[in-house]
Amino acid sequence: MMPLACIVLMLLHNKKLNNFFSWLGKYSLEIYVLQMFMICAVDTIFKSIGYSSDFYYIILTTLSFMIVFIICSPLHRGIASIINKVKGKK
């Protein structure tokens, strides 16, 4: 199924879609790692305030993804800046 999806996406030639997937690929490691931490953090906050809902896990996951997508790019740039300073580059 994955090769078929790749062929379909290749044939679409949608610039916005290509830009989104490029961005997603560039930040995939940050998104993956931050998602693990953010799920735990948001879950802890929800449980500490006593939040409950029939859609608890959907809301938890959606909120976590929103937070991760907001902070992954600045975090990526900050880490790159620190690495460059350590290496002596400007």
C-alpha positions, 0 to 999 in steps of 0.5 A, a space after each residue: 500500500 505504501 508504494 501506491 501512496 507514494 506514486 499517487 503523491 508523486 503524481 499530484 504535484 501539489 506544491 503545498 503538499 510537497 512543502 508540508 511533507 518536506 517540513 514533516 521529514 525535516 522535523 520528524 525526529 523532533 516531532 517523534 521525541 517531543 510527542 512522547 514527552 508531551 503526551 506524558 506532560 499533558 496527561 499529567 496535567 489533565 489528571 492533576 486537574 481532574 479532567 475526564 471526558 469520553 474523548 479523553 485520549 483523542 483530546 490528549 493526542 490532539 492537544 499534544 500534537 498541536 503543542 509539538 507542531 508549535 515548538 518543534 521548529 524553534 527547538 530545532 533551531 535552538 539545538 542547531 544554534 547550540 551545536 554550532 556554538 560548540 563546534 565554533 561556527 557562527 
